[in-house]
Amino acid sequence: MSRRAFLFGLVVIGLLIVSLYRAKYGAKDTAAELMAVEAQIEEALHEKALLETELSHMSRREWIEEYARKELGMGPPKPEQMASEGDLDAMVGVPVTELGQIPAAETKGEAPE
């Protein structure tokens, strides 16, 4: 009986050694994955800070005006480009609905065609 107990004890010890070995290397793999994720987080935080800096620079009124002038050929509006709301119908035409009909409120009493 002691021989069976001895062999059983050896098997249990062997299983414990294998389990300990797997746990040790599993922990190393997990630590490596954790370090990789932390590096990704650090890189993302750095990129976020860079993008926030770029956004604050590009949101400045001076930069927008310079970009509009140089890249888009835009400038301050001229007096002849300004129009009041009442002048819009004369300048661009009467608004048209989705079906191509002039809305009843815009016809001003004219009979529909």
Phi and psi restraints in degrees (range 20) as a CNS / XPLOR table:
assign (resid 1 and name C) (resid 2 and name N)
       (resid 2 and name CA) (resid 2 and name C) 1.0 -69.1 20.0 2
assign (resid 2 and name N) (resid 2 and name CA)
       (resid 2 and name C) (resid 3 and name N) 1.0 -27.4 20.0 2
assign (resid 2 and name C) (resid 3 and name N)
       (resid 3 and name CA) (resid 3 and name C) 1.0 -67.5 20.0 2
assign (resid 3 and name N) (resid 3 and name CA)
       (resid 3 and name C) (resid 4 and name N) 1.0 -40.8 20.0 2
assign (resid 3 and name C) (resid 4 and name N)
       (resid 4 and name CA) (resid 4 and name C) 1.0 -65.1 20.0 2
assign (resid 4 and name N) (resid 4 and name CA)
       (resid 4 and name C) (resid 5 and name N) 1.0 -42.6 20.0 2
assign (resid 4 and name C) (resid 5 and name N)
       (resid 5 and name CA) (resid 5 and name C) 1.0 -63.9 20.0 2
assign (resid 5 and name N) (resid 5 and name CA)
       (resid 5 and name C) (resid 6 and name N) 1.0 -39.5 20.0 2
assign (resid 5 and name C) (resid 6 and name N)
       (resid 6 and name CA) (resid 6 and name C) 1.0 -63.5 20.0 2
assign (resid 6 and name N) (resid 6 and name CA)
       (resid 6 and name C) (resid 7 and name N) 1.0 -47.4 20.0 2
assign (resid 6 and name C) (resid 7 and name N)
       (resid 7 and name CA) (resid 7 and name C) 1.0 -64.2 20.0 2
assign (resid 7 and name N) (resid 7 and name CA)
       (resid 7 and name C) (resid 8 and name N) 1.0 -40.1 20.0 2
assign (resid 7 and name C) (resid 8 and name N)
       (resid 8 and name CA) (resid 8 and name C) 1.0 -62.4 20.0 2
assign (resid 8 and name N) (resid 8 and name CA)
       (resid 8 and name C) (resid 9 and name N) 1.0 -41.6 20.0 2
assign (resid 8 and name C) (resid 9 and name N)
       (resid 9 and name CA) (resid 9 and name C) 1.0 -62.9 20.0 2
assign (resid 9 and name N) (resid 9 and name CA)
       (resid 9 and name C) (resid 10 and name N) 1.0 -41.2 20.0 2
assign (resid 9 and name C) (resid 10 and name N)
       (resid 10 and name CA) (resid 10 and name C) 1.0 -63.4 20.0 2
assign (resid 10 and name N) (resid 10 and name CA)
       (resid 10 and name C) (resid 11 and name N) 1.0 -41.7 20.0 2
assign (resid 10 and name C) (resid 11 and name N)
       (resid 11 and name CA) (resid 11 and name C) 1.0 -63.7 20.0 2
assign (resid 11 and name N) (resid 11 and name CA)
       (resid 11 and name C) (resid 12 and name N) 1.0 -44.0 20.0 2
assign (resid 11 and name C) (resid 12 and name N)
       (resid 12 and name CA) (resid 12 and name C) 1.0 -63.5 20.0 2
assign (resid 12 and name N) (resid 12 and name CA)
       (resid 12 and name C) (resid 13 and name N) 1.0 -43.4 20.0 2
assign (resid 12 and name C) (resid 13 and name N)
       (resid 13 and name CA) (resid 13 and name C) 1.0 -62.6 20.0 2
assign (resid 13 and name N) (resid 13 and name CA)
       (resid 13 and name C) (resid 14 and name N) 1.0 -42.5 20.0 2
assign (resid 13 and name C) (resid 14 and name N)
       (resid 14 and name CA) (resid 14 and name C) 1.0 -60.6 20.0 2
assign (resid 14 and name N) (resid 14 and name CA)
       (resid 14 and name C) (resid 15 and name N) 1.0 -44.0 20.0 2
assign (resid 14 and name C) (resid 15 and name N)
       (resid 15 and name CA) (resid 15 and name C) 1.0 -64.1 20.0 2
assign (resid 15 and name N) (resid 15 and name CA)
       (resid 15 and name C) (resid 16 and name N) 1.0 -39.2 20.0 2
assign (resid 15 and name C) (resid 16 and name N)
       (resid 16 and name CA) (resid 16 and name C) 1.0 -64.4 20.0 2
assign (resid 16 and name N) (resid 16 and name CA)
       (resid 16 and name C) (resid 17 and name N) 1.0 -40.6 20.0 2
assign (resid 16 and name C) (resid 17 and name N)
       (resid 17 and name CA) (resid 17 and name C) 1.0 -64.4 20.0 2
assign (resid 17 and name N) (resid 17 and name CA)
       (resid 17 and name C) (resid 18 and name N) 1.0 -45.0 20.0 2
assign (resid 17 and name C) (resid 18 and name N)
       (resid 18 and name CA) (resid 18 and name C) 1.0 -64.0 20.0 2
assign (resid 18 and name N) (resid 18 and name CA)
       (resid 18 and name C) (resid 19 and name N) 1.0 -42.2 20.0 2
assign (resid 18 and name C) (resid 19 and name N)
       (resid 19 and name CA) (resid 19 and name C) 1.0 -63.7 20.0 2
assign (resid 19 and name N) (resid 19 and name CA)
       (resid 19 and name C) (resid 20 and name N) 1.0 -42.8 20.0 2
assign (resid 19 and name C) (resid 20 and name N)
       (resid 20 and name CA) (resid 20 and name C) 1.0 -63.2 20.0 2
assign (resid 20 and name N) (resid 20 and name CA)
       (resid 20 and name C) (resid 21 and name N) 1.0 -42.6 20.0 2
assign (resid 20 and name C) (resid 21 and name N)
       (resid 21 and name CA) (resid 21 and name C) 1.0 -60.0 20.0 2
assign (resid 21 and name N) (resid 21 and name CA)
       (resid 21 and name C) (resid 22 and name N) 1.0 -47.3 20.0 2
assign (resid 21 and name C) (resid 22 and name N)
       (resid 22 and name CA) (resid 22 and name C) 1.0 -64.7 20.0 2
assign (resid 22 and name N) (resid 22 and name CA)
       (resid 22 and name C) (resid 23 and name N) 1.0 -39.8 20.0 2
assign (resid 22 and name C) (resid 23 and name N)
       (resid 23 and name CA) (resid 23 and name C) 1.0 -65.3 20.0 2
assign (resid 23 and name N) (resid 23 and name CA)
       (resid 23 and name C) (resid 24 and name N) 1.0 -40.3 20.0 2
assign (resid 23 and name C) (resid 24 and name N)
       (resid 24 and name CA) (resid 24 and name C) 1.0 -61.9 20.0 2
assign (resid 24 and name N) (resid 24 and name CA)
       (resid 24 and name C) (resid 25 and name N) 1.0 -49.2 20.0 2
assign (resid 24 and name C) (resid 25 and name N)
       (resid 25 and name CA) (resid 25 and name C) 1.0 -75.3 20.0 2
assign (resid 25 and name N) (resid 25 and name CA)
       (resid 25 and name C) (resid 26 and name N) 1.0 -26.9 20.0 2
assign (resid 25 and name C) (resid 26 and name N)
       (resid 26 and name CA) (resid 26 and name C) 1.0 -65.9 20.0 2
assign (resid 26 and name N) (resid 26 and name CA)
       (resid 26 and name C) (resid 27 and name N) 1.0 -39.1 20.0 2
assign (resid 26 and name C) (resid 27 and name N)
       (resid 27 and name CA) (resid 27 and name C) 1.0 -66.4 20.0 2
assign (resid 27 and name N) (resid 27 and name CA)
       (resid 27 and name C) (resid 28 and name N) 1.0 -38.9 20.0 2
assign (resid 27 and name C) (resid 28 and name N)
       (resid 28 and name CA) (resid 28 and name C) 1.0 -63.1 20.0 2
assign (resid 28 and name N) (resid 28 and name CA)
       (resid 28 and name C) (resid 29 and name N) 1.0 -43.4 20.0 2
assign (resid 28 and name C) (resid 29 and name N)
       (resid 29 and name CA) (resid 29 and name C) 1.0 -63.2 20.0 2
assign (resid 29 and name N) (resid 29 and name CA)
       (resid 29 and name C) (resid 30 and name N) 1.0 -42.0 20.0 2
assign (resid 29 and name C) (resid 30 and name N)
       (resid 30 and name CA) (resid 30 and name C) 1.0 -65.2 20.0 2
assign (resid 30 and name N) (resid 30 and name CA)
       (resid 30 and name C) (resid 31 and name N) 1.0 -39.8 20.0 2
assign (resid 30 and name C) (resid 31 and name N)
       (resid 31 and name CA) (resid 31 and name C) 1.0 -64.2 20.0 2
assign (resid 31 and name N) (resid 31 and name CA)
       (resid 31 and name C) (resid 32 and name N) 1.0 -39.9 20.0 2
assign (resid 31 and name C) (resid 32 and name N)
       (resid 32 and name CA) (resid 32 and name C) 1.0 -65.1 20.0 2
assign (resid 32 and name N) (resid 32 and name CA)
       (resid 32 and name C) (resid 33 and name N) 1.0 -41.8 20.0 2
assign (resid 32 and name C) (resid 33 and name N)
       (resid 33 and name CA) (resid 33 and name C) 1.0 -64.2 20.0 2
assign (resid 33 and name N) (resid 33 and name CA)
       (resid 33 and name C) (resid 34 and name N) 1.0 -40.9 20.0 2
assign (resid 33 and name C) (resid 34 and name N)
       (resid 34 and name CA) (resid 34 and name C) 1.0 -62.3 20.0 2
assign (resid 34 and name N) (resid 34 and name CA)
       (resid 34 and name C) (resid 35 and name N) 1.0 -42.4 20.0 2
assign (resid 34 and name C) (resid 35 and name N)
       (resid 35 and name CA) (resid 35 and name C) 1.0 -64.5 20.0 2
assign (resid 35 and name N) (resid 35 and name CA)
       (resid 35 and name C) (resid 36 and name N) 1.0 -38.1 20.0 2
assign (resid 35 and name C) (resid 36 and name N)
       (resid 36 and name CA) (resid 36 and name C) 1.0 -65.6 20.0 2
assign (resid 36 and name N) (resid 36 and name CA)
       (resid 36 and name C) (resid 37 and name N) 1.0 -42.2 20.0 2
assign (resid 36 and name C) (resid 37 and name N)
       (resid 37 and name CA) (resid 37 and name C) 1.0 -65.7 20.0 2
assign (resid 37 and name N) (resid 37 and name CA)
       (resid 37 and name C) (resid 38 and name N) 1.0 -41.1 20.0 2
assign (resid 37 and name C) (resid 38 and name N)
       (resid 38 and name CA) (resid 38 and name C) 1.0 -63.3 20.0 2
assign (resid 38 and name N) (resid 38 and name CA)
       (resid 38 and name C) (resid 39 and name N) 1.0 -36.7 20.0 2
assign (resid 38 and name C) (resid 39 and name N)
       (resid 39 and name CA) (resid 39 and name C) 1.0 -65.6 20.0 2
assign (resid 39 and name N) (resid 39 and name CA)
       (resid 39 and name C) (resid 40 and name N) 1.0 -39.9 20.0 2
assign (resid 39 and name C) (resid 40 and name N)
       (resid 40 and name CA) (resid 40 and name C) 1.0 -63.9 20.0 2
assign (resid 40 and name N) (resid 40 and name CA)
       (resid 40 and name C) (resid 41 and name N) 1.0 -40.6 20.0 2
assign (resid 40 and name C) (resid 41 and name N)
       (resid 41 and name CA) (resid 41 and name C) 1.0 -63.2 20.0 2
assign (resid 41 and name N) (resid 41 and name CA)
       (resid 41 and name C) (resid 42 and name N) 1.0 -45.0 20.0 2
assign (resid 41 and name C) (resid 42 and name N)
       (resid 42 and name CA) (resid 42 and name C) 1.0 -61.5 20.0 2
assign (resid 42 and name N) (resid 42 and name CA)
       (resid 42 and name C) (resid 43 and name N) 1.0 -41.5 20.0 2
assign (resid 42 and name C) (resid 43 and name N)
       (resid 43 and name CA) (resid 43 and name C) 1.0 -65.2 20.0 2
assign (resid 43 and name N) (resid 43 and name CA)
       (resid 43 and name C) (resid 44 and name N) 1.0 -40.7 20.0 2
assign (resid 43 and name C) (resid 44 and name N)
       (resid 44 and name CA) (resid 44 and name C) 1.0 -65.5 20.0 2
assign (resid 44 and name N) (resid 44 and name CA)
       (resid 44 and name C) (resid 45 and name N) 1.0 -39.9 20.0 2
assign (resid 44 and name C) (resid 45 and name N)
       (resid 45 and name CA) (resid 45 and name C) 1.0 -64.5 20.0 2
assign (resid 45 and name N) (resid 45 and name CA)
       (resid 45 and name C) (resid 46 and name N) 1.0 -39.6 20.0 2
assign (resid 45 and name C) (resid 46 and name N)
       (resid 46 and name CA) (resid 46 and name C) 1.0 -64.4 20.0 2
assign (resid 46 and name N) (resid 46 and name CA)
       (resid 46 and name C) (resid 47 and name N) 1.0 -44.1 20.0 2
assign (resid 46 and name C) (resid 47 and name N)
       (resid 47 and name CA) (resid 47 and name C) 1.0 -64.4 20.0 2
assign (resid 47 and name N) (resid 47 and name CA)
       (resid 47 and name C) (resid 48 and name N) 1.0 -38.8 20.0 2
assign (resid 47 and name C) (resid 48 and name N)
       (resid 48 and name CA) (resid 48 and name C) 1.0 -61.8 20.0 2
assign (resid 48 and name N) (resid 48 and name CA)
       (resid 48 and name C) (resid 49 and name N) 1.0 -45.0 20.0 2
assign (resid 48 and name C) (resid 49 and name N)
       (resid 49 and name CA) (resid 49 and name C) 1.0 -62.6 20.0 2
assign (resid 49 and name N) (resid 49 and name CA)
       (resid 49 and name C) (resid 50 and name N) 1.0 -40.5 20.0 2
assign (resid 49 and name C) (resid 50 and name N)
       (resid 50 and name CA) (resid 50 and name C) 1.0 -63.7 20.0 2
assign (resid 50 and name N) (resid 50 and name CA)
       (resid 50 and name C) (resid 51 and name N) 1.0 -43.9 20.0 2
assign (resid 50 and name C) (resid 51 and name N)
       (resid 51 and name CA) (resid 51 and name C) 1.0 -67.0 20.0 2
assign (resid 51 and name N) (resid 51 and name CA)
       (resid 51 and name C) (resid 52 and name N) 1.0 -37.0 20.0 2
assign (resid 51 and name C) (resid 52 and name N)
       (resid 52 and name CA) (resid 52 and name C) 1.0 -65.3 20.0 2
assign (resid 52 and name N) (resid 52 and name CA)
       (resid 52 and name C) (resid 53 and name N) 1.0 -38.4 20.0 2
assign (resid 52 and name C) (resid 53 and name N)
       (resid 53 and name CA) (resid 53 and name C) 1.0 -64.6 20.0 2
assign (resid 53 and name N) (resid 53 and name CA)
       (resid 53 and name C) (resid 54 and name N) 1.0 -43.6 20.0 2
assign (resid 53 and name C) (resid 54 and name N)
       (resid 54 and name CA) (resid 54 and name C) 1.0 -64.0 20.0 2
assign (resid 54 and name N) (resid 54 and name CA)
       (resid 54 and name C) (resid 55 and name N) 1.0 -40.4 20.0 2
assign (resid 54 and name C) (resid 55 and name N)
       (resid 55 and name CA) (resid 55 and name C) 1.0 -63.5 20.0 2
assign (resid 55 and name N) (resid 55 and name CA)
       (resid 55 and name C) (resid 56 and name N) 1.0 -44.2 20.0 2
assign (resid 55 and name C) (resid 56 and name N)
       (resid 56 and name CA) (resid 56 and name C) 1.0 -65.0 20.0 2
assign (resid 56 and name N) (resid 56 and name CA)
       (resid 56 and name C) (resid 57 and name N) 1.0 -34.8 20.0 2
assign (resid 56 and name C) (resid 57 and name N)
       (resid 57 and name CA) (resid 57 and name C) 1.0 -68.6 20.0 2
assign (resid 57 and name N) (resid 57 and name CA)
       (resid 57 and name C) (resid 58 and name N) 1.0 -45.6 20.0 2
assign (resid 57 and name C) (resid 58 and name N)
       (resid 58 and name CA) (resid 58 and name C) 1.0 -77.5 20.0 2
assign (resid 58 and name N) (resid 58 and name CA)
       (resid 58 and name C) (resid 59 and name N) 1.0 -10.6 20.0 2
assign (resid 58 and name C) (resid 59 and name N)
       (resid 59 and name CA) (resid 59 and name C) 1.0 -88.7 20.0 2
assign (resid 59 and name N) (resid 59 and name CA)
       (resid 59 and name C) (resid 60 and name N) 1.0 -8.9 20.0 2
assign (resid 59 and name C) (resid 60 and name N)
       (resid 60 and name CA) (resid 60 and name C) 1.0 -66.5 20.0 2
assign (resid 60 and name N) (resid 60 and name CA)
       (resid 60 and name C) (resid 61 and name N) 1.0 138.7 20.0 2
assign (resid 60 and name C) (resid 61 and name N)
       (resid 61 and name CA) (resid 61 and name C) 1.0 -59.9 20.0 2
assign (resid 61 and name N) (resid 61 and name CA)
       (resid 61 and name C) (resid 62 and name N) 1.0 -39.7 20.0 2
assign (resid 61 and name C) (resid 62 and name N)
       (resid 62 and name CA) (resid 62 and name C) 1.0 -62.3 20.0 2
assign (resid 62 and name N) (resid 62 and name CA)
       (resid 62 and name C) (resid 63 and name N) 1.0 -41.6 20.0 2
assign (resid 62 and name C) (resid 63 and name N)
       (resid 63 and name CA) (resid 63 and name C) 1.0 -67.1 20.0 2
assign (resid 63 and name N) (resid 63 and name CA)
       (resid 63 and name C) (resid 64 and name N) 1.0 -41.2 20.0 2
assign (resid 63 and name C) (resid 64 and name N)
       (resid 64 and name CA) (resid 64 and name C) 1.0 -63.3 20.0 2
assign (resid 64 and name N) (resid 64 and name CA)
       (resid 64 and name C) (resid 65 and name N) 1.0 -43.9 20.0 2
assign (resid 64 and name C) (resid 65 and name N)
       (resid 65 and name CA) (resid 65 and name C) 1.0 -63.7 20.0 2
assign (resid 65 and name N) (resid 65 and name CA)
       (resid 65 and name C) (resid 66 and name N) 1.0 -42.4 20.0 2
assign (resid 65 and name C) (resid 66 and name N)
       (resid 66 and name CA) (resid 66 and name C) 1.0 -63.5 20.0 2
assign (resid 66 and name N) (resid 66 and name CA)
       (resid 66 and name C) (resid 67 and name N) 1.0 -44.4 20.0 2
assign (resid 66 and name C) (resid 67 and name N)
       (resid 67 and name CA) (resid 67 and name C) 1.0 -63.0 20.0 2
assign (resid 67 and name N) (resid 67 and name CA)
       (resid 67 and name C) (resid 68 and name N) 1.0 -44.6 20.0 2
assign (resid 67 and name C) (resid 68 and name N)
       (resid 68 and name CA) (resid 68 and name C) 1.0 -62.5 20.0 2
assign (resid 68 and name N) (resid 68 and name CA)
       (resid 68 and name C) (resid 69 and name N) 1.0 -39.3 20.0 2
assign (resid 68 and name C) (resid 69 and name N)
       (resid 69 and name CA) (resid 69 and name C) 1.0 -71.8 20.0 2
assign (resid 69 and name N) (resid 69 and name CA)
       (resid 69 and name C) (resid 70 and name N) 1.0 -48.0 20.0 2
assign (resid 69 and name C) (resid 70 and name N)
       (resid 70 and name CA) (resid 70 and name C) 1.0 -76.9 20.0 2
assign (resid 70 and name N) (resid 70 and name CA)
       (resid 70 and name C) (resid 71 and name N) 1.0 -47.8 20.0 2
assign (resid 70 and name C) (resid 71 and name N)
       (resid 71 and name CA) (resid 71 and name C) 1.0 -88.2 20.0 2
assign (resid 71 and name N) (resid 71 and name CA)
       (resid 71 and name C) (resid 72 and name N) 1.0 -32.8 20.0 2
assign (resid 71 and name C) (resid 72 and name N)
       (resid 72 and name CA) (resid 72 and name C) 1.0 -108.4 20.0 2
assign (resid 72 and name N) (resid 72 and name CA)
       (resid 72 and name C) (resid 73 and name N) 1.0 -6.9 20.0 2
assign (resid 72 and name C) (resid 73 and name N)
       (resid 73 and name CA) (resid 73 and name C) 1.0 68.6 20.0 2
assign (resid 73 and name N) (resid 73 and name CA)
       (resid 73 and name C) (resid 74 and name N) 1.0 28.1 20.0 2
assign (resid 73 and name C) (resid 74 and name N)
       (resid 74 and name CA) (resid 74 and name C) 1.0 -96.8 20.0 2
assign (resid 74 and name N) (resid 74 and name CA)
       (resid 74 and name C) (resid 75 and name N) 1.0 159.4 20.0 2
assign (resid 74 and name C) (resid 75 and name N)
       (resid 75 and name CA) (resid 75 and name C) 1.0 -150.5 20.0 2
assign (resid 75 and name N) (resid 75 and name CA)
       (resid 75 and name C) (resid 76 and name N) 1.0 -176.9 20.0 2
assign (resid 75 and name C) (resid 76 and name N)
       (resid 76 and name CA) (resid 76 and name C) 1.0 -61.5 20.0 2
assign (resid 76 and name N) (resid 76 and name CA)
       (resid 76 and name C) (resid 77 and name N) 1.0 147.7 20.0 2
assign (resid 76 and name C) (resid 77 and name N)
       (resid 77 and name CA) (resid 77 and name C) 1.0 -66.7 20.0 2
assign (resid 77 and name N) (resid 77 and name CA)
       (resid 77 and name C) (resid 78 and name N) 1.0 143.6 20.0 2
assign (resid 77 and name C) (resid 78 and name N)
       (resid 78 and name CA) (resid 78 and name C) 1.0 -90.6 20.0 2
assign (resid 78 and name N) (resid 78 and name CA)
       (resid 78 and name C) (resid 79 and name N) 1.0 156.7 20.0 2
assign (resid 78 and name C) (resid 79 and name N)
       (resid 79 and name CA) (resid 79 and name C) 1.0 -56.9 20.0 2
assign (resid 79 and name N) (resid 79 and name CA)
       (resid 79 and name C) (resid 80 and name N) 1.0 -34.6 20.0 2
assign (resid 79 and name C) (resid 80 and name N)
       (resid 80 and name CA) (resid 80 and name C) 1.0 -73.3 20.0 2
assign (resid 80 and name N) (resid 80 and name CA)
       (resid 80 and name C) (resid 81 and name N) 1.0 -13.2 20.0 2
assign (resid 80 and name C) (resid 81 and name N)
       (resid 81 and name CA) (resid 81 and name C) 1.0 -86.7 20.0 2
assign (resid 81 and name N) (resid 81 and name CA)
       (resid 81 and name C) (resid 82 and name N) 1.0 -12.8 20.0 2
assign (resid 81 and name C) (resid 82 and name N)
       (resid 82 and name CA) (resid 82 and name C) 1.0 -84.7 20.0 2
assign (resid 82 and name N) (resid 82 and name CA)
       (resid 82 and name C) (resid 83 and name N) 1.0 140.3 20.0 2
assign (resid 82 and name C) (resid 83 and name N)
       (resid 83 and name CA) (resid 83 and name C) 1.0 -143.4 20.0 2
assign (resid 83 and name N) (resid 83 and name CA)
       (resid 83 and name C) (resid 84 and name N) 1.0 148.6 20.0 2
assign (resid 83 and name C) (resid 84 and name N)
       (resid 84 and name CA) (resid 84 and name C) 1.0 -88.1 20.0 2
assign (resid 84 and name N) (resid 84 and name CA)
       (resid 84 and name C) (resid 85 and name N) 1.0 167.3 20.0 2
assign (resid 84 and name C) (resid 85 and name N)
       (resid 85 and name CA) (resid 85 and name C) 1.0 -61.7 20.0 2
assign (resid 85 and name N) (resid 85 and name CA)
       (resid 85 and name C) (resid 86 and name N) 1.0 -34.9 20.0 2
assign (resid 85 and name C) (resid 86 and name N)
       (resid 86 and name CA) (resid 86 and name C) 1.0 -69.0 20.0 2
assign (resid 86 and name N) (resid 86 and name CA)
       (resid 86 and name C) (resid 87 and name N) 1.0 -25.9 20.0 2
assign (resid 86 and name C) (resid 87 and name N)
       (resid 87 and name CA) (resid 87 and name C) 1.0 -84.4 20.0 2
assign (resid 87 and name N) (resid 87 and name CA)
       (resid 87 and name C) (resid 88 and name N) 1.0 -9.6 20.0 2
assign (resid 87 and name C) (resid 88 and name N)
       (resid 88 and name CA) (resid 88 and name C) 1.0 -64.2 20.0 2
assign (resid 88 and name N) (resid 88 and name CA)
       (resid 88 and name C) (resid 89 and name N) 1.0 -40.4 20.0 2
assign (resid 88 and name C) (resid 89 and name N)
       (resid 89 and name CA) (resid 89 and name C) 1.0 -61.4 20.0 2
assign (resid 89 and name N) (resid 89 and name CA)
       (resid 89 and name C) (resid 90 and name N) 1.0 -38.6 20.0 2
assign (resid 89 and name C) (resid 90 and name N)
       (resid 90 and name CA) (resid 90 and name C) 1.0 -70.7 20.0 2
assign (resid 90 and name N) (resid 90 and name CA)
       (resid 90 and name C) (resid 91 and name N) 1.0 -32.4 20.0 2
assign (resid 90 and name C) (resid 91 and name N)
       (resid 91 and name CA) (resid 91 and name C) 1.0 -81.4 20.0 2
assign (resid 91 and name N) (resid 91 and name CA)
       (resid 91 and name C) (resid 92 and name N) 1.0 -42.8 20.0 2
assign (resid 91 and name C) (resid 92 and name N)
       (resid 92 and name CA) (resid 92 and name C) 1.0 -114.1 20.0 2
assign (resid 92 and name N) (resid 92 and name CA)
       (resid 92 and name C) (resid 93 and name N) 1.0 -9.8 20.0 2
assign (resid 92 and name C) (resid 93 and name N)
       (resid 93 and name CA) (resid 93 and name C) 1.0 104.0 20.0 2
assign (resid 93 and name N) (resid 93 and name CA)
       (resid 93 and name C) (resid 94 and name N) 1.0 166.6 20.0 2
assign (resid 93 and name C) (resid 94 and name N)
       (resid 94 and name CA) (resid 94 and name C) 1.0 -73.4 20.0 2
assign (resid 94 and name N) (resid 94 and name CA)
       (resid 94 and name C) (resid 95 and name N) 1.0 139.6 20.0 2
assign (resid 94 and name C) (resid 95 and name N)
       (resid 95 and name CA) (resid 95 and name C) 1.0 -60.1 20.0 2
assign (resid 95 and name N) (resid 95 and name CA)
       (resid 95 and name C) (resid 96 and name N) 1.0 144.2 20.0 2
assign (resid 95 and name C) (resid 96 and name N)
       (resid 96 and name CA) (resid 96 and name C) 1.0 -118.3 20.0 2
assign (resid 96 and name N) (resid 96 and name CA)
       (resid 96 and name C) (resid 97 and name N) 1.0 140.3 20.0 2
assign (resid 96 and name C) (resid 97 and name N)
       (resid 97 and name CA) (resid 97 and name C) 1.0 -78.5 20.0 2
assign (resid 97 and name N) (resid 97 and name CA)
       (resid 97 and name C) (resid 98 and name N) 1.0 -178.7 20.0 2
assign (resid 97 and name C) (resid 98 and name N)
       (resid 98 and name CA) (resid 98 and name C) 1.0 -61.8 20.0 2
assign (resid 98 and name N) (resid 98 and name CA)
       (resid 98 and name C) (resid 99 and name N) 1.0 -33.4 20.0 2
assign (resid 98 and name C) (resid 99 and name N)
       (resid 99 and name CA) (resid 99 and name C) 1.0 -87.4 20.0 2
assign (resid 99 and name N) (resid 99 and name CA)
       (resid 99 and name C) (resid 100 and name N) 1.0 2.3 20.0 2
assign (resid 99 and name C) (resid 100 and name N)
       (resid 100 and name CA) (resid 100 and name C) 1.0 87.7 20.0 2
assign (resid 100 and name N) (resid 100 and name CA)
       (resid 100 and name C) (resid 101 and name N) 1.0 9.7 20.0 2
assign (resid 100 and name C) (resid 101 and name N)
       (resid 101 and name CA) (resid 101 and name C) 1.0 -100.7 20.0 2
assign (resid 101 and name N) (resid 101 and name CA)
       (resid 101 and name C) (resid 102 and name N) 1.0 148.3 20.0 2
assign (resid 101 and name C) (resid 102 and name N)
       (resid 102 and name CA) (resid 102 and name C) 1.0 -77.9 20.0 2
assign (resid 102 and name N) (resid 102 and name CA)
       (resid 102 and name C) (resid 103 and name N) 1.0 131.3 20.0 2
assign (resid 102 and name C) (resid 103 and name N)
       (resid 103 and name CA) (resid 103 and name C) 1.0 -59.7 20.0 2
assign (resid 103 and name N) (resid 103 and name CA)
       (resid 103 and name C) (resid 104 and name N) 1.0 149.2 20.0 2
assign (resid 103 and name C) (resid 104 and name N)
       (resid 104 and name CA) (resid 104 and name C) 1.0 -59.4 20.0 2
assign (resid 104 and name N) (resid 104 and name CA)
       (resid 104 and name C) (resid 105 and name N) 1.0 -35.0 20.0 2
assign (resid 104 and name C) (resid 105 and name N)
       (resid 105 and name CA) (resid 105 and name C) 1.0 -69.9 20.0 2
assign (resid 105 and name N) (resid 105 and name CA)
       (resid 105 and name C) (resid 106 and name N) 1.0 -23.6 20.0 2
assign (resid 105 and name C) (resid 106 and name N)
       (resid 106 and name CA) (resid 106 and name C) 1.0 -88.7 20.0 2
assign (resid 106 and name N) (resid 106 and name CA)
       (resid 106 and name C) (resid 107 and name N) 1.0 -17.0 20.0 2
assign (resid 106 and name C) (resid 107 and name N)
       (resid 107 and name CA) (resid 107 and name C) 1.0 -76.6 20.0 2
assign (resid 107 and name N) (resid 107 and name CA)
       (resid 107 and name C) (resid 108 and name N) 1.0 -18.5 20.0 2
assign (resid 107 and name C) (resid 108 and name N)
       (resid 108 and name CA) (resid 108 and name C) 1.0 54.9 20.0 2
assign (resid 108 and name N) (resid 108 and name CA)
       (resid 108 and name C) (resid 109 and name N) 1.0 50.3 20.0 2
assign (resid 108 and name C) (resid 109 and name N)
       (resid 109 and name CA) (resid 109 and name C) 1.0 87.2 20.0 2
assign (resid 109 and name N) (resid 109 and name CA)
       (resid 109 and name C) (resid 110 and name N) 1.0 0.8 20.0 2
assign (resid 109 and name C) (resid 110 and name N)
       (resid 110 and name CA) (resid 110 and name C) 1.0 -75.4 20.0 2
assign (resid 110 and name N) (resid 110 and name CA)
       (resid 110 and name C) (resid 111 and name N) 1.0 151.2 20.0 2
assign (resid 110 and name C) (resid 111 and name N)
       (resid 111 and name CA) (resid 111 and name C) 1.0 -76.8 20.0 2
assign (resid 111 and name N) (resid 111 and name CA)
       (resid 111 and name C) (resid 112 and name N) 1.0 137.8 20.0 2
assign (resid 111 and name C) (resid 112 and name N)
       (resid 112 and name CA) (resid 112 and name C) 1.0 -66.3 20.0 2
assign (resid 112 and name N) (resid 112 and name CA)
       (resid 112 and name C) (resid 113 and name N) 1.0 148.6 20.0 2
